[in-house]
C-alpha cells in the first residue's frame, strides 16, 4: 500500500465539519459533487430560506426551545459573505459566489454545513483555494449545541465571546441577552470590521474588540459566561479566561490534544483562578492562532515513511480504528500521546484499505500502520516505526490503559484548570489520568 497514498493531500484542515463522509453528503446536497439521488436529495436542496432551515432543525430536534425565538429572528444569510468556500465531494474547499450563483450559495447558507470564510489568514484570496481554513461560519447545529451548553439562565448578565468570526454567534447572543451584555473579541482586524458591519446592519451593537482572544477582555470583566469559538490545545486553556469569570461563572470551549478528537468542555469557576468541569460533547474547530499545531507535516512524514528503507516491520493486534477513528478510544489515547499527531490516507482502489500515520515533529519520530480487509479479518496489522519515540508502541500502551479502564466514553472525562496546572480526570476530579505541561 505504501507509495500510493498521499497524507499531504488528505490531511484534515482543522475546520469544524463533518469529515470525509459528511463532506460527500453535503456536496451532494449543494450540487458540488455526485448528485444525491431520490426524493431525500431533492427535498434537501429545496431548503432555501431561514424559515425552512429553522423548521428543518426543529423537526430534527436540534433547535433548543430556549434558543428557538432567537434563532428564528437572526438570519444566517446576513452574516455569510458572498465570496466563500464549501467542501466538494472530496472534502476540498470550493469557491462559491453569492452574486453569480445565488441559488447554490443560498442552499449552502440554509443548510446544516460549515461555510469557510477565510483561508490562510486571508493570504489566499477568493476564488483561489487551499486546505487551511482559518475562519468559518460554523454549521448551525454546532452553534446551537454550544449555545445550549452555555447554560444561559435568568441571572446571566455579562457574556464574553472569544472569536467573533462572521458575527453570527454574537448576533444570537445579543438578541437573547441584549447588546450591552455581550462582548466579542476577534484577533483579525478585517474579520472584526466585517462582523461589526454585519451586526450593525441588523441593528445589533455588542462590544466588538480587536485583540488576542487568549487574553480575554478584562475591561468588561467579570463575566457570567465565556464561550470560545476556537479550539484550545490540551494544557493551554488561557488562565485569563478563568480569572475573568465570576465565582460559579461558566466557560464553554472546544478542546483537543495534538492527536485531535475535539470535544466541548464546560468548566465552572471555583474562584481563586480555578475552574473544573466535564466533557459535554464533541466540537471540531480550528485552533486559536497561538495554539495551532504545525501544518503540512503529514505529507512530509508520509514521504519519509514511503522512502525509508531498512525499517523493520512487526505486527500488532491493536485495532487502528479504535486508536484513531473511534471517538471514545481516540480521545482517551490522545490524552496519553503528548505531541503526537496522526493522519489517515485512504486507498482509492480499495474501500477497506488505509494507512494510519503517527508523527511527532519535536522528536522527528514516525510510525505507520497498514489496514485492509485481510488484516482486519486476521486482527493483525503491519507496523513500521522510526525515531527516538516508538510511537505505535506508545499508542498500544495508551489503548491498553483505555481498555483496562473499561473503555470509558469521552463524556466521563473532565478537566481541572488552575494557575499552576491543567489536568484531565476520569469520573471525578480526584482521579487524574493526565497532567499537561
C-alpha positions as CSV (number, residue, x, y, z in Angstrom):
1,X,0.0,0.0,0.0
2,X,2.9,2.4,0.8
3,X,3.8,4.8,-2.0
4,X,0.2,5.0,-3.4
5,X,-1.2,7.1,-0.6
6,X,-0.9,10.9,-0.1
7,X,-1.1,12.1,3.5
8,X,-0.4,15.6,2.5
9,X,-3.5,15.8,0.3
10,X,-5.7,14.1,2.8
11,X,-4.6,15.9,6.0
12,X,-7.5,17.5,7.8
13,X,-7.8,21.2,7.7
14,X,-8.8,21.7,11.3
15,X,-12.1,23.4,10.4
16,X,-15.2,22.3,12.2
17,X,-17.1,20.0,10.0
18,X,-18.4,16.6,9.2
19,X,-15.3,14.7,8.0
20,X,-14.9,12.9,4.7
21,X,-18.2,11.1,4.7
22,X,-20.0,14.3,5.7
23,X,-18.3,16.2,3.0
24,X,-19.6,13.9,0.4
25,X,-23.1,14.2,1.8
26,X,-23.0,18.0,2.0
27,X,-21.5,18.2,-1.5
28,X,-24.3,16.2,-3.0
29,X,-26.8,18.3,-1.2
30,X,-25.3,21.5,-2.5
31,X,-24.7,20.2,-6.0
32,X,-20.9,20.3,-5.7
33,X,-20.2,16.6,-6.5
34,X,-22.1,13.5,-7.3
35,X,-25.8,14.1,-7.1
36,X,-27.7,12.7,-4.1
37,X,-30.4,10.5,-5.7
38,X,-34.1,10.2,-4.8
39,X,-36.6,12.3,-3.1
40,X,-34.5,12.9,0.0
41,X,-31.8,14.6,-2.1
42,X,-34.3,16.7,-4.0
43,X,-36.1,17.8,-0.8
44,X,-32.8,18.7,0.9
45,X,-31.9,21.0,-2.0
46,X,-35.2,22.8,-1.7
47,X,-34.4,24.4,1.7
48,X,-33.8,28.0,0.6
49,X,-34.9,30.2,3.4
50,X,-34.2,30.8,7.0
51,X,-37.7,29.8,8.0
52,X,-37.2,26.5,6.2
53,X,-33.9,25.9,7.9
54,X,-35.5,26.7,11.3
55,X,-38.3,24.2,10.6
56,X,-35.9,21.5,9.5
57,X,-33.7,21.9,12.7
58,X,-36.8,22.0,14.8
59,X,-38.1,18.7,13.2
60,X,-34.8,17.1,13.8
61,X,-34.8,18.1,17.5
62,X,-31.7,20.2,17.0
63,X,-33.2,23.6,18.0
64,X,-33.3,24.0,21.8
65,X,-36.5,25.6,23.0
66,X,-34.7,28.3,24.9
67,X,-33.0,29.5,21.7
68,X,-35.9,29.0,19.2
69,X,-37.1,32.6,19.2
70,X,-33.6,34.0,18.9
71,X,-32.6,31.6,16.1
72,X,-35.8,32.3,14.2
73,X,-35.1,36.0,14.4
74,X,-31.5,36.1,13.3
75,X,-31.0,35.1,9.6
76,X,-27.7,33.3,9.0
77,X,-27.5,34.7,5.4
78,X,-26.9,38.2,6.7
79,X,-23.6,37.1,8.2
80,X,-22.2,34.9,5.4
81,X,-20.1,36.8,2.8
82,X,-21.0,36.4,-0.9
83,X,-17.5,35.1,-1.6
84,X,-16.9,31.9,0.5
85,X,-15.9,28.2,0.2
86,X,-17.8,25.0,0.8
87,X,-16.4,21.4,0.6
88,X,-16.9,19.4,-2.5
89,X,-17.4,15.6,-2.7
90,X,-13.7,15.0,-1.9
91,X,-13.6,17.4,1.0
92,X,-11.8,20.1,-1.0
93,X,-12.9,23.7,-0.3
94,X,-14.6,25.0,-3.5
95,X,-15.3,28.7,-4.1
96,X,-18.9,29.8,-4.0
97,X,-20.1,33.2,-5.4
98,X,-23.4,34.5,-3.9
99,X,-23.6,37.1,-6.7
100,X,-23.3,34.9,-9.8
101,X,-24.6,31.6,-8.3
102,X,-27.0,32.8,-5.7
103,X,-29.1,29.6,-5.6
104,X,-26.2,27.4,-4.7
105,X,-24.9,30.0,-2.2
106,X,-28.4,30.2,-0.6
107,X,-28.6,26.4,-0.5
108,X,-25.3,26.4,1.5
109,X,-26.3,29.1,3.8
110,X,-29.6,27.4,4.7
111,X,-28.0,24.0,5.1
112,X,-26.5,22.5,8.3
113,X,-23.0,22.8,6.9
114,X,-19.9,24.9,7.8
115,X,-19.0,27.6,5.3
116,X,-15.4,28.7,5.1
117,X,-15.0,32.4,5.1
118,X,-11.2,32.8,5.2
119,X,-8.2,30.7,4.1
120,X,-4.6,31.1,5.4
121,X,-5.4,34.1,7.5
122,X,-6.5,36.0,4.4
123,X,-3.4,35.3,2.3
124,X,-5.3,33.0,0.0
125,X,-7.8,35.3,-1.8
126,X,-11.1,34.1,-3.2
127,X,-11.5,32.3,-5.7
128,X,-8.1,30.7,-5.0
129,X,-8.3,27.9,-2.6
130,X,-6.3,25.8,-0.1
131,X,-7.0,23.3,2.7
132,X,-6.0,25.7,5.5
133,X,-9.3,27.2,6.7
134,X,-8.8,29.9,9.3
135,X,-12.3,31.3,9.8
136,X,-15.7,29.9,9.1
137,X,-19.5,30.1,9.7
138,X,-20.0,27.0,11.8
139,X,-22.8,24.7,11.0
140,X,-26.0,25.7,12.7
141,X,-26.4,22.5,14.8
142,X,-22.9,23.1,16.3
143,X,-23.7,26.7,17.0
144,X,-26.9,25.7,18.8
145,X,-25.3,22.9,20.8
146,X,-22.6,25.3,22.1
147,X,-25.2,27.9,23.0
148,X,-27.2,25.4,24.8
149,X,-24.1,24.2,26.7
150,X,-23.5,27.8,27.7
151,X,-26.4,27.3,30.1
152,X,-27.9,30.8,29.9
153,X,-30.2,31.4,32.9
154,X,-32.1,34.4,34.1
155,X,-29.3,35.7,36.2
156,X,-26.7,35.8,33.4
157,X,-25.9,39.4,32.7
158,X,-22.5,39.5,31.1
159,X,-21.1,37.2,28.4
160,X,-17.7,37.2,26.6
161,X,-17.3,35.5,23.2
162,X,-13.8,34.6,22.0
163,X,-13.7,34.5,18.2
164,X,-16.2,36.9,16.6
165,X,-15.8,35.4,13.1
166,X,-18.7,36.4,11.0
167,X,-20.6,37.9,13.9
168,X,-23.5,35.5,13.7
169,X,-22.9,34.0,17.1
170,X,-22.6,37.4,18.7
171,X,-25.9,38.4,17.0
172,X,-27.6,35.4,18.6
173,X,-26.2,36.2,22.0
174,X,-27.1,39.9,21.7
175,X,-30.7,39.1,20.6
176,X,-31.1,36.8,23.6
177,X,-29.4,39.0,26.2
178,X,-29.2,42.5,24.9
179,X,-26.3,44.3,23.2
180,X,-24.9,45.7,26.5
181,X,-24.5,42.2,27.9
182,X,-22.2,40.9,25.1
183,X,-18.5,41.4,24.4
184,X,-16.9,39.7,21.5
185,X,-13.1,39.5,20.7
186,X,-11.6,38.9,17.3
187,X,-7.9,38.8,16.6
188,X,-8.2,39.5,12.8
189,X,-9.0,43.2,12.3
190,X,-10.5,42.7,8.8
191,X,-12.8,39.9,10.1
192,X,-13.8,42.1,13.1
193,X,-14.7,45.0,10.9
194,X,-16.8,42.8,8.6
195,X,-18.6,41.3,11.6
196,X,-19.2,44.7,13.1
197,X,-20.7,45.9,9.9
198,X,-23.0,42.9,9.6
199,X,-24.1,43.3,13.2
200,X,-24.9,47.0,12.8
201,X,-26.8,46.2,9.6
202,X,-29.2,44.1,11.6
203,X,-29.4,46.6,14.4
204,X,-27.1,44.8,16.9
205,X,-24.3,46.6,18.8
206,X,-22.4,44.4,21.1
207,X,-18.9,45.4,22.1
208,X,-16.6,44.3,19.4
209,X,-12.9,44.2,20.3
210,X,-9.9,43.6,18.1
211,X,-7.4,41.7,20.1
212,X,-5.9,38.4,21.2
213,X,-8.8,36.3,22.4
214,X,-6.4,34.3,24.6
215,X,-6.2,37.4,26.8
216,X,-10.0,37.7,27.2
217,X,-11.1,41.3,27.7
218,X,-10.6,42.4,31.3
219,X,-12.2,45.9,30.8
220,X,-15.7,44.3,30.9
221,X,-15.0,41.5,33.4
222,X,-16.1,39.7,35.4
223,X,-18.3,37.6,33.2
224,X,-21.1,35.2,34.0
225,X,-20.3,33.1,30.9
226,X,-17.4,32.9,28.4
227,X,-17.8,31.0,25.1
228,X,-14.9,30.3,22.8
229,X,-15.5,29.5,19.1
230,X,-11.9,28.4,18.5
231,X,-10.3,25.3,20.0
232,X,-7.6,25.3,22.7
233,X,-4.9,22.8,23.0
234,X,-4.6,20.4,25.9
235,X,-2.8,22.1,28.8
236,X,-3.3,25.6,27.4
237,X,-6.7,26.9,28.4
238,X,-5.9,30.6,29.0
239,X,-5.8,31.3,32.7
240,X,-7.1,34.8,31.8
241,X,-10.5,33.3,30.9
242,X,-10.7,31.6,34.2
243,X,-9.6,34.7,36.0
244,X,-12.2,36.8,34.3
245,X,-15.2,34.6,35.3
246,X,-17.3,35.4,38.3
247,X,-17.3,32.7,41.0
248,X,-19.6,29.9,39.7
249,X,-19.4,31.5,36.2
250,X,-19.1,29.0,33.3
251,X,-16.7,28.6,30.4
252,X,-17.6,26.7,27.3
253,X,-14.8,25.9,24.9
254,X,-13.7,23.4,22.3
255,X,-10.6,21.5,23.5
256,X,-8.3,18.9,22.0
257,X,-5.0,17.2,22.2
258,X,-2.5,17.2,19.4
259,X,-3.9,13.8,18.5
260,X,-7.2,15.6,17.6
261,X,-10.5,14.2,18.8
262,X,-12.0,17.5,19.6
263,X,-14.5,17.8,22.5
264,X,-16.6,20.5,24.1
265,X,-15.9,21.2,27.8
266,X,-17.9,23.3,30.3
267,X,-15.9,24.5,33.2
268,X,-17.3,26.2,36.3
269,X,-15.3,28.8,38.2
270,X,-14.4,27.7,41.8
271,X,-12.9,31.1,42.5
272,X,-9.1,31.6,43.1
273,X,-8.4,31.2,39.4
274,X,-9.6,27.6,39.4
275,X,-12.2,26.0,37.1
276,X,-13.5,22.4,36.9
277,X,-15.9,20.7,34.6
278,X,-16.8,17.8,32.3
279,X,-16.6,17.0,28.6
280,X,-20.2,17.6,27.4
281,X,-20.0,16.8,23.7
282,X,-18.0,16.9,20.5
283,X,-16.5,20.1,18.9
284,X,-14.2,20.1,15.9
285,X,-12.9,23.7,15.5
286,X,-9.8,25.4,14.1
287,X,-7.4,26.4,16.9
288,X,-6.7,29.7,18.5
289,X,-3.9,31.2,16.5
290,X,-1.4,30.7,19.3
291,X,-2.5,27.1,19.7
292,X,-2.0,26.0,16.1
293,X,0.0,22.8,15.5
294,X,2.5,22.7,12.6
295,X,0.6,22.4,9.3
296,X,1.8,20.2,6.4
297,X,3.9,17.8,8.3
298,X,1.7,14.8,7.5
299,X,2.8,15.0,3.9
300,X,6.4,15.3,5.0
301,X,6.4,12.2,7.2
302,X,4.3,10.3,4.8
303,X,7.0,10.8,2.2
304,X,9.7,9.9,4.7
305,X,7.9,6.7,5.6
306,X,7.5,5.8,1.9
307,X,11.2,6.3,1.1
308,X,12.6,4.7,4.3
309,X,14.5,1.5,3.7
310,X,15.7,-1.0,6.3
311,X,13.0,-0.1,8.8
312,X,11.9,-3.4,10.3
313,X,8.2,-4.2,10.5
314,X,6.2,-6.1,13.1
315,X,2.5,-7.0,13.6
316,X,0.2,-5.5,16.2
317,X,-3.1,-6.8,17.4
318,X,-4.4,-3.4,18.5
319,X,-7.1,-2.2,16.1
320,X,-6.1,1.1,14.5
321,X,-9.7,2.2,14.2
322,X,-10.0,2.1,18.0
323,X,-7.0,4.3,18.3
324,X,-7.8,6.9,15.6
325,X,-11.4,6.6,14.5
326,X,-13.4,5.5,17.5
327,X,-14.3,8.8,19.2
328,X,-14.1,7.5,22.7
329,X,-10.9,5.5,22.1
330,X,-9.2,8.3,20.1
331,X,-10.0,10.8,22.8
332,X,-8.6,8.6,25.6
333,X,-5.5,7.6,23.6
334,X,-4.8,11.2,22.8
335,X,-4.6,12.1,26.5
336,X,-1.5,9.8,26.7
337,X,0.2,10.7,23.4
338,X,1.6,14.2,24.1
339,X,2.8,16.0,21.0
340,X,1.7,13.2,18.6
341,X,-0.4,13.9,15.6
342,X,-1.9,11.5,13.1
343,X,-3.2,11.3,9.5
344,X,-5.2,8.7,7.6
345,X,-4.7,8.2,3.9
346,X,-7.3,6.0,2.2
347,X,-6.7,3.8,-0.8
348,X,-8.9,4.9,-3.7
349,X,-8.8,1.4,-5.2
350,X,-9.8,-0.5,-2.0
351,X,-12.5,1.0,0.2
352,X,-11.3,-1.1,3.2
353,X,-7.7,-0.1,3.0
354,X,-5.9,2.8,4.6
355,X,-2.7,3.8,6.2
356,X,-2.5,5.3,9.7
357,X,0.4,7.6,10.1
358,X,1.6,8.8,13.5
359,X,4.2,11.5,13.8
360,X,5.9,13.8,16.4
361,X,7.6,16.8,14.9
362,X,9.7,17.7,18.0
363,X,11.3,14.3,18.3
364,X,11.3,13.6,14.5
365,X,9.6,10.3,15.0
366,X,7.0,8.5,12.9
367,X,5.1,5.2,12.6
368,X,2.8,3.7,10.0
369,X,0.1,1.0,10.4
370,X,-1.4,-0.7,7.4
371,X,-5.1,-1.7,7.3
372,X,-7.0,-3.7,4.7
373,X,-9.8,-6.3,4.7
374,X,-7.4,-9.1,5.2
375,X,-5.6,-7.6,8.2
376,X,-8.8,-6.6,9.8
377,X,-10.2,-10.2,9.4
378,X,-7.0,-11.6,11.0
379,X,-6.7,-8.9,13.6
380,X,-3.1,-8.3,12.8
381,X,-1.7,-5.1,11.4
382,X,1.7,-4.4,9.9
383,X,3.6,-1.6,11.7
384,X,6.8,0.3,11.0
385,X,8.2,2.9,13.3
386,X,11.3,5.0,13.5
387,X,12.8,7.8,15.6
388,X,13.6,8.4,19.3
389,X,9.9,7.8,20.2
390,X,8.4,4.4,19.4
391,X,5.0,6.0,18.6
392,X,2.9,2.9,17.9
393,X,4.3,1.2,21.0
394,X,3.2,4.3,23.0
395,X,-0.2,4.2,21.3
396,X,-0.6,0.5,22.2
397,X,0.1,1.3,25.8
398,X,-2.4,4.2,25.8
399,X,-5.0,1.9,24.2
400,X,-4.4,-0.8,26.8
401,X,-5.0,1.7,29.6
402,X,-8.3,2.7,28.0
403,X,-9.4,-0.9,27.6
404,X,-8.3,-1.8,31.2
405,X,-10.3,1.2,32.4
406,X,-13.5,-0.2,30.8
407,X,-13.4,1.7,27.5
408,X,-15.0,4.8,29.1
409,X,-16.9,7.2,26.9
410,X,-15.3,10.6,26.4
411,X,-18.1,12.4,28.4
412,X,-16.9,10.6,31.5
413,X,-13.7,12.7,31.4
414,X,-13.3,16.2,32.6
415,X,-10.7,19.0,33.2
416,X,-9.3,21.0,36.1
417,X,-7.6,24.3,35.3
418,X,-5.6,26.2,37.9
419,X,-2.8,28.8,37.8
420,X,-0.2,26.1,38.3
421,X,-1.6,23.1,36.3
422,X,-4.1,21.7,33.9
423,X,-5.2,18.1,34.3
424,X,-7.7,15.6,32.9
425,X,-9.7,13.3,35.1
426,X,-12.0,10.3,34.8
427,X,-15.4,10.3,36.6
428,X,-14.2,12.7,39.4
429,X,-11.6,15.5,39.7
430,X,-9.6,13.5,42.1
431,X,-9.0,10.6,39.6
432,X,-6.3,12.3,37.5
433,X,-5.4,10.5,34.3
434,X,-3.2,13.1,32.6
435,X,-1.3,16.2,33.5
436,X,-0.4,18.6,30.8
437,X,2.7,20.8,30.6
